[in-house]
Amino acid sequence: MVKNVLKSLLLIGTIILGQEVSNAQDKIIDQILAVVGSNPILKSDIETAAIDKQAQGITVKGDAKCVILEELLEEKLLLAEAELDTLITVTDNQINQQMDRRMNYFIENIGSEKEVEKYFNKSIVQLKAEMSETIKEKLKTEQMQAKIIAKVTATPSEVRQYYRNLPQKEIPEIGSQLEYAQITMLPNISEKEDLDVKSKLRDFKKRVENGDNFATLAIMYSEDPGSARNGGEMDYVGRAMLDPAFATEAFNLKPNQVSKVVKSEFGYHIIQLIDRKGEKIKVRHILLRPKIDPRELEVAKFRIDSIADFVRKGKLTWEQACYLYSADKNTRNNGGLVTSQRNGSSKFEMSEIDPDVSKVIADMNIGDTSKPFLTLDDKQREVYKIIKLNNKAKSHKANLQEDYQKLSEMFLAKKKETTYRNWIAKQQSKTYIHVDDSYANCNFKLASWKK
Protein backbone atom coordinates (compact mmCIF):
# COMPACT_ATOMS: atom_id res chain seq x y z
CA MET A 1 0.00 0.00 0.00
CA VAL A 2 2.83 2.39 0.99
CA LYS A 3 4.65 1.58 -2.25
CA ASN A 4 1.53 2.35 -4.28
CA VAL A 5 1.05 5.68 -2.51
CA LEU A 6 4.70 6.64 -3.06
CA LYS A 7 4.42 5.57 -6.69
CA SER A 8 1.30 7.72 -7.10
CA LEU A 9 2.91 10.73 -5.43
CA LEU A 10 5.89 10.44 -7.75
CA LEU A 11 3.57 10.26 -10.73
CA ILE A 12 1.85 13.51 -9.76
CA GLY A 13 4.96 15.56 -10.21
CA THR A 14 6.12 13.88 -13.39
CA ILE A 15 5.89 15.60 -16.74
CA ILE A 16 5.42 12.91 -19.37
CA LEU A 17 5.69 12.45 -23.08
CA GLY A 18 5.48 15.25 -25.62
CA GLN A 19 2.62 14.83 -28.04
CA GLU A 20 3.01 15.59 -31.74
CA VAL A 21 0.55 18.04 -33.23
CA SER A 22 0.67 18.21 -37.02
CA ASN A 23 -0.32 21.86 -37.26
CA ALA A 24 2.59 22.93 -35.02
CA GLN A 25 6.20 21.87 -34.95
CA ASP A 26 6.64 22.27 -31.23
CA LYS A 27 5.33 19.79 -28.64
CA ILE A 28 2.56 20.06 -26.07
CA ILE A 29 3.63 18.82 -22.66
CA ASP A 30 1.09 16.47 -21.10
CA GLN A 31 0.15 16.78 -17.45
CA ILE A 32 -1.23 14.45 -14.77
CA LEU A 33 -4.41 15.97 -13.37
CA ALA A 34 -5.57 13.13 -11.15
CA VAL A 35 -4.51 9.74 -9.85
CA VAL A 36 -6.76 6.85 -8.79
CA GLY A 37 -4.75 4.15 -7.05
CA SER A 38 -1.72 3.94 -9.32
CA ASN A 39 -3.59 4.97 -12.49
CA PRO A 40 -3.07 8.54 -13.72
CA ILE A 41 -5.59 10.68 -15.60
CA LEU A 42 -3.85 12.98 -18.05
CA LYS A 43 -4.78 16.38 -19.37
CA SER A 44 -4.78 14.81 -22.84
CA ASP A 45 -7.31 12.18 -21.64
CA ILE A 46 -9.78 14.94 -20.76
CA GLU A 47 -9.15 16.84 -23.98
CA THR A 48 -9.52 13.68 -26.08
CA ALA A 49 -12.76 12.79 -24.29
CA ALA A 50 -14.11 16.32 -24.91
CA ILE A 51 -13.30 16.09 -28.63
CA ASP A 52 -14.83 12.60 -28.75
CA LYS A 53 -18.10 13.80 -27.18
CA GLN A 54 -18.25 16.78 -29.51
CA ALA A 55 -17.69 14.54 -32.54
CA GLN A 56 -20.55 12.28 -31.40
CA GLY A 57 -22.87 15.25 -30.90
CA ILE A 58 -22.99 14.73 -27.11
CA THR A 59 -23.56 17.89 -25.07
CA VAL A 60 -22.39 18.20 -21.46
CA LYS A 61 -24.25 20.21 -18.81
CA GLY A 62 -22.09 22.37 -16.57
CA ASP A 63 -18.32 22.68 -16.69
CA ALA A 64 -17.39 20.11 -19.36
CA LYS A 65 -13.86 19.48 -18.06
CA CYS A 66 -15.11 18.89 -14.50
CA VAL A 67 -17.86 16.55 -15.73
CA ILE A 68 -15.42 14.59 -17.89
CA LEU A 69 -12.85 14.35 -15.09
CA GLU A 70 -15.45 12.88 -12.72
CA GLU A 71 -16.49 10.38 -15.41
CA LEU A 72 -12.85 9.31 -15.77
CA LEU A 73 -12.40 9.08 -11.99
CA GLU A 74 -15.40 6.74 -11.78
CA GLU A 75 -14.14 4.71 -14.74
CA LYS A 76 -10.75 4.20 -13.07
CA LEU A 77 -12.42 2.89 -9.90
CA LEU A 78 -14.63 0.55 -11.91
CA LEU A 79 -11.77 -0.61 -14.11
CA ALA A 80 -9.57 -1.50 -11.14
CA GLU A 81 -12.32 -3.80 -9.80
CA ALA A 82 -13.13 -5.19 -13.26
CA GLU A 83 -9.50 -6.22 -13.78
CA LEU A 84 -9.77 -8.42 -10.67
CA ASP A 85 -13.02 -10.09 -11.84
CA THR A 86 -12.33 -13.10 -14.08
CA LEU A 87 -15.97 -13.19 -15.22
CA ILE A 88 -15.65 -9.80 -16.89
CA THR A 89 -14.27 -10.24 -20.39
CA VAL A 90 -14.32 -8.20 -23.59
CA THR A 91 -14.04 -9.81 -27.02
CA ASP A 92 -12.57 -8.37 -30.21
CA ASN A 93 -16.04 -8.64 -31.72
CA GLN A 94 -17.48 -6.35 -29.02
CA ILE A 95 -14.66 -3.85 -29.51
CA ASN A 96 -15.15 -3.84 -33.30
CA GLN A 97 -18.91 -3.34 -32.99
CA GLN A 98 -18.43 -0.41 -30.61
CA MET A 99 -15.67 0.97 -32.86
CA ASP A 100 -17.95 0.86 -35.91
CA ARG A 101 -20.78 2.48 -33.96
CA ARG A 102 -18.53 5.29 -32.77
CA MET A 103 -17.04 5.87 -36.24
CA ASN A 104 -20.55 6.06 -37.68
CA TYR A 105 -21.40 8.73 -35.09
CA PHE A 106 -18.31 10.68 -36.10
CA ILE A 107 -19.13 10.50 -39.80
CA GLU A 108 -22.78 11.43 -39.15
CA ASN A 109 -21.85 14.50 -37.09
CA ILE A 110 -18.68 15.61 -38.89
CA GLY A 111 -19.12 14.42 -42.48
CA SER A 112 -17.12 12.02 -44.62
CA GLU A 113 -14.17 9.89 -43.47
CA LYS A 114 -11.85 12.57 -44.87
CA GLU A 115 -13.57 15.19 -42.73
CA VAL A 116 -13.19 12.94 -39.66
CA GLU A 117 -9.47 12.56 -40.39
CA LYS A 118 -9.14 16.31 -40.74
CA TYR A 119 -11.09 16.92 -37.52
CA PHE A 120 -8.89 14.60 -35.44
CA ASN A 121 -5.76 15.31 -37.47
CA LYS A 122 -5.22 11.55 -37.77
CA SER A 123 -5.89 8.81 -40.30
CA ILE A 124 -8.84 6.48 -39.71
CA VAL A 125 -6.36 3.65 -39.09
CA GLN A 126 -4.53 5.68 -36.45
CA LEU A 127 -7.79 6.80 -34.87
CA LYS A 128 -9.08 3.25 -34.57
CA ALA A 129 -5.79 2.02 -33.11
CA GLU A 130 -5.87 4.71 -30.42
CA MET A 131 -9.54 4.13 -29.69
CA SER A 132 -9.23 0.36 -29.28
CA GLU A 133 -7.84 0.28 -25.72
CA THR A 134 -10.17 3.07 -24.60
CA ILE A 135 -13.18 1.17 -25.90
CA LYS A 136 -11.98 -2.03 -24.24
CA GLU A 137 -11.71 -0.27 -20.88
CA LYS A 138 -15.11 1.38 -21.38
CA LEU A 139 -16.78 -1.98 -22.06
CA LYS A 140 -15.17 -3.49 -18.95
CA THR A 141 -16.36 -0.62 -16.75
CA GLU A 142 -19.89 -0.92 -18.19
CA GLN A 143 -19.92 -4.63 -17.33
CA MET A 144 -18.66 -3.85 -13.82
CA GLN A 145 -21.33 -1.21 -13.33
CA ALA A 146 -24.01 -3.63 -14.56
CA LYS A 147 -22.76 -6.28 -12.14
CA ILE A 148 -22.94 -3.88 -9.17
CA ILE A 149 -26.66 -3.25 -9.72
CA ALA A 150 -27.61 -6.62 -11.23
CA LYS A 151 -29.36 -7.94 -8.12
CA VAL A 152 -31.26 -4.75 -7.28
CA THR A 153 -35.04 -5.32 -7.45
CA ALA A 154 -38.21 -3.41 -6.62
CA THR A 155 -41.04 -5.05 -4.66
CA PRO A 156 -44.67 -3.90 -5.02
CA SER A 157 -44.70 -2.62 -1.42
CA GLU A 158 -41.55 -0.56 -2.09
CA VAL A 159 -43.12 0.95 -5.22
CA ARG A 160 -46.32 1.84 -3.35
CA GLN A 161 -44.32 3.45 -0.53
CA TYR A 162 -42.21 5.35 -3.06
CA TYR A 163 -45.35 6.71 -4.75
CA ARG A 164 -46.98 7.76 -1.45
CA ASN A 165 -43.86 9.68 -0.46
CA LEU A 166 -43.50 11.52 -3.77
CA PRO A 167 -44.20 15.26 -3.46
CA GLN A 168 -47.11 16.27 -5.68
CA LYS A 169 -44.87 18.31 -7.97
CA GLU A 170 -42.60 15.28 -8.55
CA ILE A 171 -45.37 12.90 -9.62
CA PRO A 172 -44.66 12.46 -13.35
CA GLU A 173 -47.03 13.46 -16.11
CA ILE A 174 -47.83 10.41 -18.24
CA GLY A 175 -48.25 11.25 -21.91
CA SER A 176 -51.05 9.93 -24.07
CA GLN A 177 -50.72 6.13 -24.22
CA LEU A 178 -52.26 3.52 -26.44
CA GLU A 179 -52.58 -0.25 -26.74
CA TYR A 180 -52.82 -2.04 -30.06
CA ALA A 181 -52.94 -5.52 -31.56
CA GLN A 182 -51.58 -6.78 -34.88
CA ILE A 183 -51.96 -9.50 -37.47
CA THR A 184 -49.06 -10.11 -39.86
CA MET A 185 -48.95 -11.93 -43.19
CA LEU A 186 -45.71 -13.36 -44.60
CA PRO A 187 -45.52 -13.51 -48.41
CA ASN A 188 -44.65 -16.91 -49.88
CA ILE A 189 -41.15 -17.58 -51.17
CA SER A 190 -40.93 -19.17 -54.61
CA GLU A 191 -39.49 -22.69 -54.74
CA LYS A 192 -36.83 -21.54 -57.23
CA GLU A 193 -35.62 -18.74 -54.94
CA ASP A 194 -35.60 -21.11 -52.00
CA LEU A 195 -33.43 -23.61 -53.89
CA ASP A 196 -31.10 -20.89 -55.22
CA VAL A 197 -30.34 -19.59 -51.72
CA LYS A 198 -29.62 -23.07 -50.35
CA SER A 199 -27.42 -23.82 -53.36
CA LYS A 200 -25.33 -20.67 -52.75
CA LEU A 201 -24.79 -21.62 -49.11
CA ARG A 202 -23.80 -25.19 -50.03
CA ASP A 203 -21.26 -23.70 -52.43
CA PHE A 204 -19.86 -21.50 -49.61
CA LYS A 205 -19.58 -24.60 -47.40
CA LYS A 206 -17.58 -26.43 -50.09
CA ARG A 207 -15.31 -23.43 -50.59
CA VAL A 208 -14.51 -23.29 -46.86
CA GLU A 209 -13.84 -27.04 -46.79
CA ASN A 210 -11.49 -26.54 -49.77
CA GLY A 211 -9.51 -23.84 -47.99
CA ASP A 212 -11.38 -20.55 -48.41
CA ASN A 213 -11.71 -18.35 -45.33
CA PHE A 214 -15.19 -18.46 -43.75
CA ALA A 215 -14.84 -14.96 -42.26
CA THR A 216 -13.96 -13.44 -45.64
CA LEU A 217 -17.02 -15.03 -47.25
CA ALA A 218 -19.20 -13.74 -44.40
CA ILE A 219 -17.91 -10.18 -44.86
CA MET A 220 -18.60 -10.36 -48.60
CA TYR A 221 -21.95 -12.18 -48.69
CA SER A 222 -23.71 -12.45 -45.30
CA GLU A 223 -26.96 -10.49 -44.97
CA ASP A 224 -26.73 -10.21 -41.18
CA PRO A 225 -25.57 -6.59 -40.70
CA GLY A 226 -24.80 -7.17 -37.03
CA SER A 227 -22.13 -9.82 -37.63
CA ALA A 228 -21.10 -9.60 -41.29
CA ARG A 229 -18.58 -6.80 -40.75
CA ASN A 230 -16.88 -9.01 -38.12
CA GLY A 231 -16.57 -12.01 -40.40
CA GLY A 232 -19.93 -13.42 -39.29
CA GLU A 233 -18.65 -13.78 -35.72
CA MET A 234 -21.10 -13.68 -32.81
CA ASP A 235 -20.32 -13.33 -29.10
CA TYR A 236 -20.58 -16.28 -26.70
CA VAL A 237 -24.26 -17.13 -26.41
CA GLY A 238 -26.44 -19.74 -24.72
CA ARG A 239 -28.95 -22.03 -26.43
CA ALA A 240 -31.98 -20.07 -25.22
CA MET A 241 -30.79 -16.90 -26.98
CA LEU A 242 -30.72 -18.54 -30.41
CA ASP A 243 -33.37 -19.60 -32.90
CA PRO A 244 -34.17 -23.27 -31.98
CA ALA A 245 -33.14 -24.71 -35.38
CA PHE A 246 -29.94 -22.64 -35.40
CA ALA A 247 -29.10 -23.69 -31.82
CA THR A 248 -29.68 -27.41 -32.47
CA GLU A 249 -27.22 -27.41 -35.36
CA ALA A 250 -24.65 -25.08 -33.78
CA PHE A 251 -24.40 -26.98 -30.49
CA ASN A 252 -23.74 -30.25 -32.34
CA LEU A 253 -20.72 -28.90 -34.25
CA LYS A 254 -17.08 -29.58 -33.50
CA PRO A 255 -14.55 -26.69 -33.49
CA ASN A 256 -14.03 -25.29 -37.03
CA GLN A 257 -16.66 -27.65 -38.46
CA VAL A 258 -19.13 -26.06 -40.89
CA SER A 259 -22.80 -26.99 -40.63
CA LYS A 260 -25.22 -28.05 -43.30
CA VAL A 261 -27.66 -25.39 -44.50
CA VAL A 262 -29.97 -24.43 -41.62
CA LYS A 263 -33.35 -22.72 -41.98
CA SER A 264 -34.39 -20.32 -39.22
CA GLU A 265 -36.99 -17.60 -38.92
CA PHE A 266 -34.34 -15.14 -40.12
CA GLY A 267 -33.47 -17.00 -43.34
CA TYR A 268 -30.90 -19.67 -44.26
CA HIS A 269 -27.49 -20.09 -42.63
CA ILE A 270 -24.29 -22.04 -42.61
CA ILE A 271 -22.53 -22.01 -39.21
CA GLN A 272 -18.95 -22.58 -38.09
CA LEU A 273 -18.17 -23.33 -34.44
CA ILE A 274 -15.26 -21.28 -33.06
CA ASP A 275 -15.25 -22.24 -29.37
CA ARG A 276 -17.35 -23.61 -26.53
CA LYS A 277 -17.34 -22.53 -22.87
CA GLY A 278 -19.66 -24.64 -20.75
CA GLU A 279 -23.20 -23.98 -21.93
CA LYS A 280 -22.20 -21.14 -24.25
CA ILE A 281 -20.75 -21.22 -27.74
CA LYS A 282 -19.04 -18.77 -30.06
CA VAL A 283 -19.86 -19.20 -33.75
CA ARG A 284 -19.63 -17.37 -37.02
CA HIS A 285 -22.32 -17.68 -39.67
CA ILE A 286 -23.40 -16.58 -43.11
CA LEU A 287 -27.04 -15.56 -43.48
CA LEU A 288 -28.89 -15.33 -46.79
CA ARG A 289 -32.52 -14.23 -47.05
CA PRO A 290 -34.62 -15.45 -49.99
CA LYS A 291 -35.81 -12.56 -52.17
CA ILE A 292 -39.56 -12.03 -52.41
CA ASP A 293 -41.29 -11.86 -55.77
CA PRO A 294 -43.35 -8.60 -55.96
CA ARG A 295 -46.31 -10.71 -57.12
CA GLU A 296 -46.19 -12.67 -53.85
CA LEU A 297 -46.26 -9.40 -51.93
CA GLU A 298 -49.46 -8.46 -53.75
CA VAL A 299 -50.98 -11.87 -52.92
CA ALA A 300 -50.12 -11.39 -49.23
CA LYS A 301 -51.66 -7.91 -49.27
CA PHE A 302 -54.87 -9.23 -50.85
CA ARG A 303 -55.15 -12.07 -48.31
CA ILE A 304 -54.68 -9.87 -45.24
CA ASP A 305 -57.03 -7.23 -46.67
CA SER A 306 -59.70 -9.92 -47.00
CA ILE A 307 -59.13 -10.95 -43.37
CA ALA A 308 -59.50 -7.31 -42.24
CA ASP A 309 -62.75 -7.08 -44.22
CA PHE A 310 -64.11 -10.24 -42.54
CA VAL A 311 -63.31 -8.74 -39.13
CA ARG A 312 -65.02 -5.43 -39.94
CA LYS A 313 -68.14 -7.28 -41.17
CA GLY A 314 -68.27 -9.54 -38.11
CA LYS A 315 -67.64 -12.77 -40.04
CA LEU A 316 -64.55 -13.33 -37.84
CA THR A 317 -63.62 -11.89 -34.47
CA TRP A 318 -60.26 -10.18 -34.31
CA GLU A 319 -59.03 -12.89 -31.92
CA GLN A 320 -60.12 -15.69 -34.26
CA ALA A 321 -58.46 -14.05 -37.25
CA CYS A 322 -55.27 -13.53 -35.27
CA TYR A 323 -55.11 -17.13 -34.05
CA LEU A 324 -55.85 -18.62 -37.48
CA TYR A 325 -53.84 -16.40 -39.79
CA SER A 326 -51.19 -14.25 -38.06
CA ALA A 327 -47.56 -15.14 -38.79
CA ASP A 328 -46.38 -13.50 -35.57
CA LYS A 329 -45.82 -16.34 -33.09
CA ASN A 330 -45.23 -13.89 -30.25
CA THR A 331 -48.70 -12.33 -30.36
CA ARG A 332 -51.14 -14.60 -32.22
CA ASN A 333 -52.15 -16.57 -29.10
CA ASN A 334 -52.83 -13.35 -27.20
CA GLY A 335 -55.22 -11.68 -29.60
CA GLY A 336 -52.29 -10.00 -31.34
CA LEU A 337 -51.63 -7.72 -28.34
CA VAL A 338 -48.23 -6.03 -28.78
CA THR A 339 -46.02 -5.67 -25.71
CA SER A 340 -42.72 -3.94 -25.12
CA GLN A 341 -39.61 -6.11 -25.33
CA ARG A 342 -38.03 -3.78 -22.77
CA ASN A 343 -40.53 -4.07 -19.92
CA GLY A 344 -43.41 -6.26 -21.05
CA SER A 345 -45.95 -3.44 -20.89
CA SER A 346 -48.72 -3.20 -23.52
CA LYS A 347 -48.98 0.59 -23.09
CA PHE A 348 -46.97 2.74 -25.47
CA GLU A 349 -46.45 6.43 -25.95
CA MET A 350 -46.52 7.38 -29.62
CA SER A 351 -42.77 8.05 -29.65
CA GLU A 352 -42.11 4.46 -28.54
CA ILE A 353 -43.99 2.86 -31.44
CA ASP A 354 -42.42 1.70 -34.70
CA PRO A 355 -42.66 4.60 -37.21
CA ASP A 356 -44.52 2.44 -39.77
CA VAL A 357 -47.18 1.71 -37.15
CA SER A 358 -47.37 5.22 -35.68
CA LYS A 359 -48.14 6.72 -39.11
CA VAL A 360 -51.13 4.40 -39.45
CA ILE A 361 -52.40 4.50 -35.87
CA ALA A 362 -52.32 8.30 -35.46
CA ASP A 363 -55.73 8.80 -37.11
CA MET A 364 -57.45 5.64 -35.82
CA ASN A 365 -60.27 5.45 -33.28
CA ILE A 366 -60.59 2.82 -30.55
CA GLY A 367 -61.80 -0.45 -32.10
CA ASP A 368 -60.77 0.47 -35.65
CA THR A 369 -58.98 -2.07 -37.88
CA SER A 370 -56.43 -0.52 -40.22
CA LYS A 371 -55.82 -1.09 -43.91
CA PRO A 372 -52.86 -3.37 -44.75
CA PHE A 373 -49.40 -1.77 -44.83
CA LEU A 374 -45.96 -3.12 -45.70
CA THR A 375 -43.33 -3.16 -42.94
CA LEU A 376 -40.56 -5.29 -41.41
CA ASP A 377 -41.20 -7.72 -38.55
CA ASP A 378 -38.87 -8.39 -35.61
CA LYS A 379 -36.90 -10.86 -37.78
CA GLN A 380 -36.36 -8.13 -40.41
CA ARG A 381 -38.65 -9.91 -42.89
CA GLU A 382 -41.03 -8.04 -45.19
CA VAL A 383 -44.61 -8.57 -44.01
CA TYR A 384 -48.01 -7.04 -44.53
CA LYS A 385 -49.66 -5.99 -41.31
CA ILE A 386 -53.05 -4.82 -40.06
CA ILE A 387 -53.52 -3.33 -36.61
CA LYS A 388 -56.41 -2.75 -34.25
CA LEU A 389 -56.44 0.14 -31.77
CA ASN A 390 -57.54 -1.40 -28.47
CA ASN A 391 -57.28 1.59 -26.17
CA LYS A 392 -56.09 5.19 -26.02
CA ALA A 393 -55.64 7.08 -22.74
CA LYS A 394 -55.25 10.84 -22.36
CA SER A 395 -52.24 12.35 -20.62
CA HIS A 396 -52.54 12.41 -16.81
CA LYS A 397 -50.67 12.45 -13.52
CA ALA A 398 -49.25 9.00 -12.78
CA ASN A 399 -51.21 6.76 -10.43
CA LEU A 400 -50.68 3.24 -9.10
CA GLN A 401 -53.74 1.77 -10.81
CA GLU A 402 -52.88 2.77 -14.37
CA ASP A 403 -49.16 3.43 -14.25
CA TYR A 404 -47.64 0.90 -11.85
CA GLN A 405 -45.09 -0.24 -14.45
CA LYS A 406 -43.86 3.30 -15.05
CA LEU A 407 -43.61 4.06 -11.33
CA SER A 408 -41.85 0.74 -10.72
CA GLU A 409 -39.26 1.63 -13.37
CA MET A 410 -38.72 5.05 -11.80
CA PHE A 411 -38.22 3.60 -8.32
CA LEU A 412 -35.96 0.81 -9.57
CA ALA A 413 -33.79 3.32 -11.44
CA LYS A 414 -33.47 5.42 -8.28
CA LYS A 415 -32.64 2.36 -6.15
CA LYS A 416 -29.99 1.23 -8.64
CA GLU A 417 -28.47 4.71 -8.69
CA THR A 418 -28.27 4.71 -4.87
CA THR A 419 -26.67 1.24 -4.85
CA TYR A 420 -24.11 2.32 -7.42
CA ARG A 421 -23.27 5.57 -5.62
CA ASN A 422 -22.84 3.68 -2.33
CA TRP A 423 -20.40 1.30 -4.08
CA ILE A 424 -18.42 4.24 -5.48
CA ALA A 425 -18.26 5.87 -2.03
CA LYS A 426 -17.03 2.62 -0.48
CA GLN A 427 -14.29 2.28 -3.14
CA GLN A 428 -13.31 5.91 -2.69
CA SER A 429 -12.76 5.37 1.03
CA LYS A 430 -10.20 2.61 0.49
CA THR A 431 -8.45 3.89 -2.66
CA TYR A 432 -5.70 6.50 -2.96
CA ILE A 433 -7.17 9.44 -4.93
CA HIS A 434 -5.54 12.76 -5.77
CA VAL A 435 -7.07 15.55 -7.88
CA ASP A 436 -4.93 18.47 -9.03
CA ASP A 437 -5.59 21.83 -7.35
CA SER A 438 -6.56 23.33 -10.71
CA TYR A 439 -9.81 21.34 -10.38
CA ALA A 440 -10.45 22.36 -6.76
CA ASN A 441 -13.48 24.46 -7.72
CA CYS A 442 -15.24 21.64 -9.60
CA ASN A 443 -18.72 20.93 -8.29
CA PHE A 444 -18.42 17.12 -8.37
CA LYS A 445 -21.51 14.99 -7.72
CA LEU A 446 -19.39 13.10 -5.18
CA ALA A 447 -17.31 15.48 -3.05
CA SER A 448 -15.13 12.59 -1.83
CA TRP A 449 -12.96 12.88 -4.94
CA LYS A 450 -11.30 15.85 -3.23
CA LYS A 451 -9.50 14.23 -0.35
N, C-alpha and C positions, 0 to 999 in steps of 0.2 A: 504493500500500500504506500509506504514511504517513498519507495523507488518511483512509483507511478506519479506521486505528487511532485517529486523533484523533477522528473522527466517533463511533466506538464508545465512546471514553472519555467524550466529552461526553454520550452517551446515558445512561451509567451513572448520572450524577448528576442526571439530569433527572426531575422529577416531572411526570407527564403527566395526561391528562384525568381529570376527576371522573366517576364513574359513578353514574347515577341508581339508586336502590333504592326501590321503591314503598312498602315498609313503613317507610321512614324519610325524613325531609325533608332531612336533611343528606347530604353526598356522601362516598363512600369514595375516598381518594386511591390511585391505582394506583402500582405500583412496578416498576422493572426489576430482575429477579433474576438475569438472565444475558444474555450477548450472544454470538452466534456470527457471526463476520464483522461485518456491519453490521446483523444482524437481532436485535432484542431479544426476550427472553422475559419476559412480564409476570407479576406476581403473579396477576392476574385470569385469565391463560391456564391457570395451574396449578389455580386454584380451579374454573374452568369445566370443565377436563378431569376433575377429581375428581367433580364433580356429574354429568357425563356418564357416567362409569364406573358410578357408583352407580345412576343411572337405568336403565342397561342390565343391572344385576345382575352387574357385573364386580367381583370382589374382587382386591385388590392385596396381595401378601405383603411384609412389611417396612414401612418408613416410606413411606406413600403419596405424600407430597409429594416425597420424594427420588426415588422410582421414576418418578413422572410427570415431574419435571424432567429426568431422564436420557433418558426417551422423547422429550421435546421437543427436547433438545440433539441427539439423533441425527437427528430429523426435520429440523431446520434444516440439518444437514450434507448430508443426502440431498436436500433441496429445492434447496439452492444448486446442486448438481450437475445435478439434474433440469431446472432452468431453462435450463441451457446445452445440454441434449440435445434437438435438434429432433425426434427420434423418439419422445420421451415426450409424449403428448398425453392430455387428458382431455375427454370429450364431456359435453354437458348430460345426455344419456341416462344415462351412468354416474353422474353426480352425483345425478340424480333417483332412480335405483335404490337407491343407497346411502342417500339421504335417507329414502326410504320404509322401508328396512330398519331404519334407526336409530329412526325414529318408531314403528315397530311394536314394537321393543324397549322403548321408553319406555312405550308404552301397556300392554304386557304386564306390565311390572314395577311401574308406578305406578297404572294404572287407565285411565279414560276420557281423551279429549282434554282435557276440562275439568280433570281432575286433573293432567295434564301441564302445562297452562298455569299452574295454581296452584303446582305444584312449582317451575317455573322463573321464575314471576312474569312471564311473557311470553305473548303470544298465539302460536298455532301459526304464523301468518304471520311474526311477528317471529323466532321461533325458527328457522324454516327459512331465513330471510334471513341470519341470523347464522351458521348452520351451513354455508351453501353454500361459502364460501371455505375454511373449515377442511376440509371434505370434499374439495374440489378439491386442496388441498395434500396431504392424506393419501393420495389416490389416486396423485398424482405420486410421493410418496416410496415407496409400495409398488411402483410400476413400476420405480423406480430400484433398489430393493433386489433385486427379481427379476432385473434386468439384471446386477447385480454377481455373482450366483451362477448365472446361466443356463448357463454353460459348465462348471460343476463336475460331474464324473462320478466314478463308482466302478468300478474294474476288479476282476475276480474275485480277482486276486492281492492287491490292497489289502484286500479284504473278508476274505480268509483270514488275512492278517497281523493285521488288526484283531481278529479273533476269537481268534487265538492269544495276543495280548497282553492280552486282557481278564482282569482279576482274577476269580477264581471267583465272588466275591460280586456282581460286576457283570454276569455273564451273565444275561440276562433270562429270566424264567419265561414260557413260552408257554402261554396258556390253551387250553382244549379247542377244537380246530378241526375243521371238517367240510367235505366237498366234496359238492356235489349237482348234479344235472342236472334240466332242466325241459322240458316240452312245453306249448306254449300253443295255445289255440284261440280265434280271433276270431269273434264272432257276425256273421252276415250283416246287412247294412244293406238295408232295404226300398228298392225302386226309387223309391217315392213320396218317401221321406225324402231320398234322394240327389238327386232332381230339385228338391225344395223348397230344399235348402241351396244348390245351384248357382244357382237362380233368385234367391235373396236376394242373393247376391254379385254377380250380374249387375246387379241393381237398384242396389246400392251403387256399382258402377263407373259406371253412367249418372248417378247423382247427383253423383259427383265431376266427371265430364266436363261436367255442367251447372252447376258452380260450388260444390257443397257441399265442405266441408273434409274431406279424407281422415282426418286425425288425429282430428277430432271423432267421425267414424263409428267409428274404431278404438276409441276410449275407450268408446263406448256399446255396441258390439256384438261386438268381437273376443273370442274365447275363449282367447287366448294370454295367461295372467296375467303372464308376464314382460315383455311389450311393450305390452299394452293401455293401461296407465296412462300410458305415454309416447307415446300417439297411434300405437301400432303400430310405433314406431321401434326399429330394431335397430342395434347398433354396426357399424362397418366389419368385414366378414367376407370370407374367401376362399371360392372355389367348393367346396373340399373339406370345409368346415365345414357346408355346407347339404345338405338333401335333394336328390338329383340332379334331380328334376323341378322343384323350386323354383328351384334354381340355374340350370338351362337357361333358364327363362323370365326370371328376374331379370336375368341377365347380357346378355340381348338387348334390354332396355328402354332407352329414352332418358330423360334427366332429366325428372321429373314425369309421365312416361307411366305409365298404369295397365294392368296386365296383364289378360289373359283369366283366367277361373277356372282355377286350377291344383290338381291333386290330388296330395297328398303322403301320406306315412305318418302324418302328424299330423292330416290332415283336408283341407279345401278352403280355398284362399286367393285373394285378389286382392292384387297387389303394386304398390307405387309406388317407382320409383327416385328417390332423393334426390341421390346423388353417387357418383362413381367415383374411386378413387385407385389407379392401376396395376391390380393383380390383385385389388383388394378393392373392394367396393361397400357403400354404406349404403342401406338400403331401409326402408320401413314396410309393414306388411301387416295384413290383417284375416283372422283364422282362424275358421272355423266348423266344428264337428264334428257329423256326422250323429248324431241320437239313435237309440238302439237300442231296438227293440221288445222288451219283456220276454219275449215268446214266443220270439224269436230267441236270447235268452240261455239259455232252457231247452233249446233245440235244441242249442246249443253245449255245454252241460253234459252232455247225453245222449251226444253224439258222443265227447267226450273221456273220459267214463266208460267207454264201450265199448272205446276204445283201451286204457285202463288195464287193463281186464278181459282183453283179448287178451294183453297183456304178462304179466300174472300167470299166465295159463294156458299160456304158452309158444307161443301161436299167432303172436306177433310178438316179435322181440327189441326191447329198449328202443331201440337204435340205429336199427333199421328204422322203428319207429313215429315216432321223432323226425324222421328224414329225410323220411318220406312225409307227415306230418301237421302238424308244428309250424309255427306262424306266425312264430316268432322266427328271423329270418334270421341273427342273430348267433351262434346256438348250434346250429341244427338240423343243420349239417354236421359238428359235433364231438360228436355223441351227446348234445346238450343241455347239455354241461358249462358251468356258469356261472362266469365269471371277473370279477374286480374291474376296474371301469373306471379305478380309481386306479392300480393297479400290475400288472394282468394276472394276478395270482395266483388260483388256484382254491380256495385255502384261506381259510376265513372263521371268525372267532370269532362266536359267536351274536349279540353286540351289533352286528356289522357287517351282519347280514342284514336284508333287508326284513321289517318286522313281520308282514305277512301270511304270509310264508314261515316265519318263526321259530316262529309259533304252531303250524304244521302239523308242522314237522320235529322239534320238541322231543321228541316221543314215538315217533319212528320208529327202527327198527333198520337197520343197514347192509343194503342190497339191497332195502328196502321201496319200494313205489310208493304214493304217497298217493292219497287220494280227491280229486276235483276241488274247487277253491275259486276264488271270484271275486276278482280283484285288478286292479291297473292295470299295464300293461307300461311299458317305458321311453319310449314315445311318449304316455303318459297315456291309453291306450285301455283300455276294459274288456275283459278276457279271462278265460277259464277256464284254469286251470293245474293240471297234475299234476307232482309232483316225485319224484325217486328219490334216496335217500341213498346216495352212492357210498362214502363213507369218514368215519370219525369217530375222531380221535386224542385221547388223554388229555393233560392238561396235563403239561409237562415243561420241563427246562432246554433252552434253545436249542442247536441243533447245526447244523453246516454242511450235513449231508445233508438234513435235513428242513426247515430254517428259513433257508436261504440268503437268500431274498427279504427276510425280516424283518431279518436281520443287515445286508444290503446297504443297506436303508433307514436303519437306525441309523447306519451308517458315513457314508453320504452326507449325512445331516442334520448330523452332527458336522463333516464336511469343509466343508459350506456355511457353517456357523456360524463356523468358523475363517477362511474366506475373507472373510466379511462383517466380522468383527471386525478383521482385518488392514487392510481397506479403511478402516474407521472410524479406526483408529489413524493411518493414513497421512494422512487428511484432517485429523485433529486437529493433526498436526505442522505443517501449513502454513496453518492457519486461526487467526485471532485468536479466542480464547475467554476469556471472563471469567464466573466464577460468584460471586455475592454471598457475603460472609463468613458470612451467616446459614445457608448450606448447607454450611459447611466440614466439618461432622461427618457428612455423608452418606456412606454406604458404597456408592459407585458401583461398578458392574461394571467400568468403565474409569476408573482413577484419573486418566488424562490430562485429564479435564475440569477438574481443579483445577490450573491452571498457575501 
